Amino acid sequence: MNNNNNAATAVYSAIIIGSGFGGIGMAIQLDKAGISDFLLVDKANDVGGTWRDNHYPGSGCDVPSHLYSYSFELNTDWPHKYARQPEIHAYLQHCVRKYQLHDRLRLGCEITTAHFDADSGCWHLRSTAGETLVCRALITACGQLNRPILPDIPGQADFAGPAFHSAHWQHDVALSGQRVAVIGSGASAIQFVPHLVPQASSLALFQRSAPYVLPKDDRSYPADQRRRFHRIELLHKLDRLWQYCSHEIRALAFVYYPALTRPTSKLAIRHMHKHITDPQKRAALTPDYPIGCKRVLISNNYYPALASNNVSLVTEGIDRIVPEGIKTRDGHVHPADVLIYGTGFAATDFLAPIEITGINGKRLNQEWQAGAEAYKGISVSGFPNLFMLYGPNTNLGHNSIIYMLESQFRYIVCCLREIQQRPLRYMDVKPEAQSVYNQRIQHRAQGSVWAQGCSSWYLTADGKQTVNWPGFTFVYRFQTRKPKLADYDCVP
């Protein structure tokens, strides 16, 4: 319940920042739990998070659609085994409509600061518009792929033609007959590059390290099959269970026995050799690190696109960007009319650029200078009543993040019930509980595929693994089934 009748000083039970899968799902679960006086805010003018922002050609998910959806809002009508960006965005918009979230949704509201007042047990938030919002619990659902990175290359402002990041795709830029330069060969690039190759007169792909790319077992779901899924709910649930189990078993290789990844590595190389016959391109596209150390990608059209005669693969380091194109360290200038950055996101800078201040003036960005960490990926000591979705060490390399988010929804609902019913001013995880938890996480991560010597967005500059969950997802669900209140300072 709001503590004040005056709307200007309303105290919400919770404010959720971010309206992607995390924020929308959390709002629905709060509503179901009877905690309905919440506010869902987003800096953009539409819901959808990363699926709103990443609308580049070919954008889609690499987790099967039946698995990449809420368990409480099953969709039997996905047109493809792997959903495309417009389908996922439409699904999230549907959830907002069905669960009537619009009256508690504030778009175009970017939060810049949040500070906790221990006396009242409330968080005070400020927006870019200068508005103040107050809540008992602050729930962040900002995601890990929401802040595009531009590489530190001299001369970016000098380029004469259009230049943009894949997360800020400019659909009005004509690519037909143009010389296109793409910097980066990660998860976004392998989706949009095949769509550019037939249009461009030439495409130069600047690759720092070769990814492992596996065949994508993609196909359409015919209308009659979708009708069967709708008519026989058990059939749909069994397919979802099969998808979950077939992905979950991969944790054995990713986390516990990295040697099990060798057959998959050979499959990726065979897949590349099948489509790439040029010896120089084959050599450049052969990864020089163990599979899984960086994100493993899936695509059926990436290698065929790179085999095209109008595609050049550049592995020489970039010296600078010049008005007419890209100059590499060997002195060669690669001419380009359009420059596209497929250079990823600041995945380890959790919650930035929001300035979050906890008890005794603690600043979250200072606490995380050596790398982000959180108790169960949700709570941080010294920041009471702050709950994170998709926080440190809760990303996955082998299964659907929606499963992890739903584990967190339940945990956070339980915490908010404790705060309301006991009642408590705040819950603050004890520093020793957080420390012990994260020591275990880092110890487990040391034997995983992510710790095999390559640099990736899974690691900080110092090599700390702050992104991925090193284990089975059902273990995480068991650990988050209910809060262990002994690990918190519960202050009345």
C-alpha positions in Angstrom: 0.0 0.0 0.0 1.2 3.6 -0.6 2.1 5.3 2.6 0.8 8.7 1.5 -2.3 9.9 -0.2 -0.5 12.7 -1.9 0.6 11.3 -5.3 3.6 13.6 -5.4 5.1 11.8 -2.3 3.7 8.4 -2.9 5.8 5.6 -1.5 5.6 2.5 -3.8 6.1 -1.0 -2.4 8.5 -1.5 -5.3 10.0 0.3 -8.3 11.3 -1.9 -11.2 13.8 -0.4 -13.5 13.7 -1.9 -17.0 10.9 -3.4 -19.1 12.5 -6.4 -20.7 11.9 -10.0 -19.8 13.1 -9.4 -16.3 11.0 -6.3 -15.5 7.8 -7.4 -17.1 7.9 -10.9 -15.6 8.7 -9.4 -12.1 5.8 -7.0 -12.4 3.4 -9.8 -13.3 4.6 -11.9 -10.3 4.3 -9.0 -7.9 0.7 -8.5 -9.1 0.0 -12.2 -8.6 1.4 -12.0 -5.1 -0.9 -9.1 -4.2 1.9 -6.5 -4.2 0.2 -4.3 -6.8 1.4 -0.8 -5.8 4.6 -0.9 -7.9 5.9 1.2 -10.7 7.7 -0.2 -13.8 9.9 2.4 -15.4 12.0 2.4 -18.6 14.2 5.0 -20.2 12.9 4.2 -23.7 9.5 4.9 -25.2 8.4 1.3 -25.6 8.8 -2.0 -23.6 11.0 -4.9 -24.6 14.5 -4.2 -23.5 17.1 -5.8 -25.7 14.4 -7.1 -28.0 13.2 -3.5 -28.5 16.7 -2.1 -29.2 18.2 -4.8 -31.4 16.1 -4.6 -34.5 19.0 -5.1 -37.0 18.4 -7.3 -40.0 18.3 -11.0 -39.0 18.0 -10.3 -35.3 16.7 -13.3 -33.3 17.3 -15.6 -30.4 19.7 -18.6 -30.1 17.5 -20.3 -27.5 14.4 -22.2 -28.8 11.2 -20.1 -28.6 9.3 -22.7 -26.5 12.0 -22.2 -23.9 12.6 -18.5 -24.3 9.2 -17.5 -22.9 7.6 -17.4 -19.4 6.3 -20.7 -17.9 3.2 -18.8 -16.7 2.5 -17.3 -20.2 3.2 -20.2 -22.6 2.9 -19.3 -26.3 2.0 -22.2 -28.6 2.0 -20.0 -31.7 5.7 -19.2 -32.2 6.2 -19.4 -36.0 9.8 -20.7 -35.8 11.8 -23.0 -33.5 14.1 -20.0 -32.9 12.1 -16.8 -32.6 12.9 -13.6 -34.5 13.2 -10.2 -32.9 9.8 -8.9 -34.0 8.0 -12.0 -32.6 9.8 -11.7 -29.2 9.1 -8.0 -29.0 5.4 -8.6 -29.8 5.2 -11.4 -27.1 6.5 -8.9 -24.5 4.0 -6.3 -25.6 1.3 -8.9 -25.4 2.3 -9.7 -21.8 2.0 -6.0 -20.8 -1.5 -5.8 -22.3 -2.8 -9.1 -21.0 -1.6 -8.5 -17.4 -2.7 -4.8 -17.5 0.6 -3.3 -16.6 0.1 0.0 -18.6 -1.3 1.9 -15.7 1.8 1.2 -13.6 4.3 1.6 -16.5 6.2 4.8 -17.0 8.1 5.0 -20.2 10.7 7.7 -21.1 11.7 7.8 -17.5 15.5 7.3 -17.1 16.7 6.9 -13.6 20.1 8.6 -12.9 20.5 8.2 -9.1 19.1 6.1 -6.3 20.0 6.5 -2.7 18.8 4.6 0.4 17.5 6.3 3.5 18.1 3.9 6.5 15.7 5.8 8.8 12.7 5.4 6.6 13.8 2.2 4.9 13.1 3.8 1.5 14.9 4.3 -1.8 14.8 7.8 -3.3 15.2 7.8 -7.1 15.9 10.8 -9.4 15.1 10.8 -13.1 16.8 12.8 -15.9 13.6 15.0 -15.9 14.3 15.9 -12.2 11.4 13.8 -10.8 11.8 12.1 -7.4 10.3 8.7 -6.9 10.2 6.8 -3.6 9.9 3.1 -2.9 10.4 0.5 -0.2 12.2 -1.9 -2.5 14.2 -1.2 -5.6 14.3 -3.9 -8.2 16.7 -3.5 -11.1 16.0 -5.3 -14.4 18.4 -3.4 -16.6 19.9 -6.5 -18.2 23.5 -7.1 -19.3 23.2 -6.2 -23.0 21.7 -2.7 -22.8 24.8 -0.5 -23.1 26.4 -0.7 -26.6 30.2 -0.4 -26.7 32.1 1.5 -29.3 35.7 0.4 -29.6 38.5 2.8 -28.6 39.7 3.4 -32.2 41.1 6.8 -33.2 39.4 8.8 -35.9 35.8 7.6 -35.4 34.4 11.1 -35.9 36.4 11.5 -39.1 34.5 8.9 -41.1 32.7 10.6 -44.0 29.7 8.2 -44.4 27.0 6.9 -42.1 28.3 5.0 -39.0 26.3 3.2 -36.4 26.2 0.4 -33.8 24.1 -2.6 -34.5 22.0 -1.8 -31.5 21.2 1.6 -33.0 20.5 0.3 -36.5 19.7 3.0 -39.1 17.2 1.4 -41.4 17.1 4.5 -43.6 20.7 4.1 -44.6 20.8 2.6 -48.1 23.2 -0.3 -48.3 22.5 -1.5 -51.8 25.6 -1.1 -54.0 27.6 0.3 -51.1 31.0 -0.6 -49.7 30.2 -1.8 -46.2 32.7 -2.2 -43.4 31.7 -4.2 -40.3 33.9 -4.1 -37.1 33.3 -7.2 -35.0 32.3 -10.8 -35.6 30.3 -11.7 -32.5 26.7 -12.7 -31.9 25.1 -9.7 -33.6 27.4 -9.6 -36.6 26.8 -13.3 -37.5 23.1 -12.5 -37.7 23.2 -9.3 -39.7 26.2 -9.8 -42.0 24.4 -12.5 -44.1 21.6 -10.0 -44.8 24.1 -7.3 -46.0 26.2 -9.4 -48.3 23.6 -9.7 -51.1 23.0 -6.0 -51.1 26.5 -4.5 -50.7 28.9 -4.1 -53.6 31.6 -5.2 -51.1 31.7 -6.1 -47.4 34.9 -6.0 -45.3 34.5 -7.8 -42.0 37.1 -6.8 -39.4 37.6 -9.8 -37.0 39.7 -9.7 -33.9 39.2 -13.4 -33.0 37.3 -16.1 -34.8 34.1 -17.4 -33.1 33.0 -21.0 -33.0 29.8 -21.3 -35.1 27.6 -24.3 -35.0 24.8 -25.3 -37.4 21.4 -23.9 -36.3 18.7 -26.5 -36.0 16.1 -24.0 -37.1 12.8 -24.6 -38.8 9.3 -23.3 -39.1 6.4 -24.6 -37.0 3.6 -25.3 -39.6 0.1 -24.0 -38.8 -1.2 -27.6 -38.1 1.6 -28.3 -35.6 1.0 -25.0 -33.8 -2.7 -25.9 -33.6 -1.7 -29.3 -32.1 0.4 -27.5 -29.5 -2.5 -25.2 -28.7 -5.1 -28.1 -28.6 -2.9 -30.5 -26.6 -1.2 -28.4 -23.9 0.8 -31.5 -22.7 2.4 -31.8 -26.1 3.7 -28.3 -25.9 4.9 -28.7 -22.3 6.7 -31.9 -23.2 8.5 -30.2 -26.1 9.5 -27.4 -23.7 10.8 -30.0 -21.2 12.8 -31.7 -23.9 14.4 -28.4 -24.9 15.2 -27.6 -21.3 16.8 -31.0 -20.7 18.8 -31.1 -23.9 20.3 -27.7 -23.1 20.8 -28.3 -19.4 23.0 -31.3 -20.0 25.5 -29.0 -21.7 26.5 -27.7 -18.3 28.4 -30.9 -17.8 30.8 -29.8 -20.5 30.7 -26.0 -19.9 31.3 -26.2 -16.1 32.5 -29.5 -14.9 34.2 -31.5 -17.7 35.5 -29.1 -20.4 37.1 -32.1 -22.3 33.5 -33.1 -23.2 33.4 -30.0 -25.6 35.9 -31.6 -28.1 33.3 -33.3 -30.3 31.4 -30.0 -30.5 34.6 -28.2 -31.4 35.1 -30.7 -34.3 31.5 -30.2 -35.4 32.0 -26.4 -35.6 35.2 -26.8 -37.7 33.5 -29.3 -40.0 30.6 -26.8 -40.4 33.1 -24.1 -41.4 35.0 -26.3 -43.8 31.8 -27.4 -45.5 31.1 -23.8 -46.6 34.5 -22.2 -46.7 36.9 -23.6 -49.3 39.4 -20.7 -49.5 42.5 -21.8 -47.5 43.2 -18.2 -46.3 39.6 -17.7 -45.1 39.6 -21.1 -43.4 42.8 -20.3 -41.5 41.4 -16.9 -40.4 38.1 -18.5 -39.3 39.7 -21.2 -37.2 39.5 -20.2 -33.5 42.7 -20.4 -31.5 41.1 -21.1 -28.2 39.0 -23.9 -26.6 35.3 -23.9 -27.6 33.1 -22.3 -25.0 35.8 -19.9 -23.7 33.9 -17.2 -25.6 30.2 -17.3 -26.5 29.4 -20.2 -28.9 27.3 -19.0 -31.8 24.8 -20.8 -34.1 24.1 -19.9 -37.7 23.4 -21.6 -41.0 24.0 -18.6 -43.3 27.1 -16.9 -41.8 29.8 -19.1 -43.4 28.0 -19.2 -46.8 27.9 -15.4 -46.7 31.6 -15.1 -45.9 32.4 -17.5 -48.8 31.0 -14.9 -51.2 33.4 -13.2 -53.6 32.4 -9.7 -52.5 33.4 -10.4 -48.8 36.9 -9.8 -47.5 37.9 -11.0 -44.0 40.4 -8.7 -42.3 42.3 -9.9 -39.3 45.0 -7.2 -39.3 44.6 -4.9 -36.4 42.9 -1.5 -37.0 45.1 1.5 -36.7 42.5 4.2 -37.1 39.4 5.2 -38.9 39.9 7.7 -41.8 37.3 9.6 -43.8 37.4 7.1 -46.7 37.4 3.9 -44.6 39.5 1.9 -42.2 43.3 2.0 -42.0 44.9 -1.2 -40.6 48.3 -1.4 -38.9 49.9 -2.6 -42.1 49.2 0.8 -43.6 46.5 -0.4 -46.0 43.3 1.6 -46.2 40.1 -0.4 -46.7 37.6 1.9 -48.5 34.0 2.0 -47.1 30.9 4.0 -47.7 29.1 2.7 -44.6 30.6 1.6 -41.2 28.7 -0.7 -38.8 29.9 -1.6 -35.3 29.1 -5.1 -34.2 31.2 -4.6 -31.1 28.8 -5.8 -28.3 27.9 -4.4 -25.0 29.3 -3.4 -21.6 28.1 -6.7 -20.0 30.3 -6.5 -16.9 29.2 -2.9 -16.0 26.1 -3.9 -14.1 23.6 -1.2 -13.4 25.8 1.5 -14.9 25.3 4.4 -15.4 22.8 4.7 -12.5 24.6 6.0 -9.4 23.4 3.8 -6.6 24.2 4.9 -3.0 23.5 2.6 0.0 24.1 2.7 3.8 26.7 5.2 5.1 27.3 6.7 1.6 28.5 3.4 0.0 28.6 3.7 -3.7 27.9 0.6 -5.7 30.3 1.4 -8.5 33.1 1.8 -5.9 32.2 -1.5 -4.2 32.4 -3.2 -7.6 35.7 -1.7 -8.8 37.3 -5.2 -8.6 34.4 -6.8 -10.4 30.7 -7.0 -9.6 29.5 -9.6 -7.2 26.2 -10.3 -5.4 24.7 -12.8 -3.0 22.8 -15.2 -5.3 23.2 -12.6 -8.0 20.4 -10.7 -6.3 21.5 -8.8 -3.1 24.6 -6.7 -2.3 25.7 -6.0 1.2 25.3 -2.4 2.3 22.5 -1.8 -0.2 19.3 -2.9 1.7 16.0 -3.6 -0.1 17.9 -3.6 -3.4 17.2 -6.7 -5.5 18.7 -7.4 -8.9 17.4 -9.4 -11.8 20.0 -10.9 -14.1 22.7 -9.7 -11.8 26.3 -10.9 -11.5 26.9 -14.6 -12.2 23.4 -15.3 -13.4 23.9 -15.3 -17.2 24.0 -18.7 -18.9 26.1 -20.2 -21.6 24.0 -23.3 -22.0 20.3 -22.7 -21.3 17.5 -20.1 -21.2 17.9 -17.0 -19.0 14.1 -16.9 -18.5 14.5 -20.0 -16.2 17.0 -18.0 -14.1 14.8 -14.9 -14.0 11.8 -16.9 -12.9 13.9 -18.3 -10.0 14.7 -14.7 -9.0 11.1 -13.6 -9.3 10.0 -16.1 -6.6 12.9 -15.2 -4.4 12.3 -11.5 -4.6 8.5 -11.9 -4.0 9.4 -13.8 -0.8 11.7 -11.1 0.4 9.1 -8.4 -0.2 6.5 -10.4 1.7 8.9 -10.6 4.7 9.5 -6.8 4.6 5.7 -6.2 4.5 4.4 -8.8 6.9 6.9 -8.8 9.7 7.2 -5.7 9.1 10.8 -4.7 8.4 12.4 -1.4 7.6 14.9 -3.3 5.5 16.8 -6.5 4.7 20.5 -6.2 4.1 22.6 -9.2 3.2 25.5 -9.8 5.6 28.9 -9.2 4.1 30.2 -12.5 5.3 27.3 -14.4 3.6 28.0 -12.5 0.3 31.8 -13.2 0.6 31.4 -16.9 1.2 28.8 -17.3 -1.6 31.1 -15.5 -4.1 34.2 -17.5 -3.1 32.3 -20.6 -4.0 31.2 -19.1 -7.3 34.7 -18.1 -8.3 36.1 -21.5 -7.2 33.6 -23.3 -9.4 34.2 -21.0 -12.3 38.0 -21.7 -12.2 37.5 -25.2 -13.7 35.0 -24.1 -16.4 35.4 -23.5 -20.1 35.3 -19.7 -19.4 38.6 -19.9 -17.5 40.7 -21.5 -20.3 42.8 -18.5 -21.1 40.9 -16.4 -23.6 39.6 -12.8 -23.1 35.9 -12.5 -23.4 33.0 -10.3 -22.2 32.4 -13.0 -19.5 35.5 -11.7 -17.7 36.6 -8.4 -16.2 40.0 -6.9 -17.3 41.5 -8.6 -14.3 40.1 -12.0 -15.3 37.3 -12.2 -12.7 34.3 -14.2 -14.0 31.4 -11.9 -13.1 28.8 -12.9 -15.8 28.0 -16.6 -16.0 26.4 -19.0 -13.6 28.9 -21.9 -13.1 26.5 -24.8 -12.7 23.1 -26.3 -13.4 20.1 -24.0 -13.5 18.1 -26.4 -11.4 20.7 -26.0 -8.7 20.3 -22.2 -8.8 16.5 -22.7 -8.6 17.0 -24.8 -5.5 19.3 -22.2 -3.9 16.7 -19.5 -4.5 13.6 -21.4 -3.5 13.3 -19.1 -0.4 15.4 -16.5 1.3 17.7 -17.8 4.1 16.9 -15.0 6.5 20.0 -15.9 8.7 22.1 -14.5 5.9 20.4 -11.1 6.2 20.3 -8.3 8.8 16.5 -7.9 9.2 16.0 -4.5 10.7 12.5 -3.7 12.1 
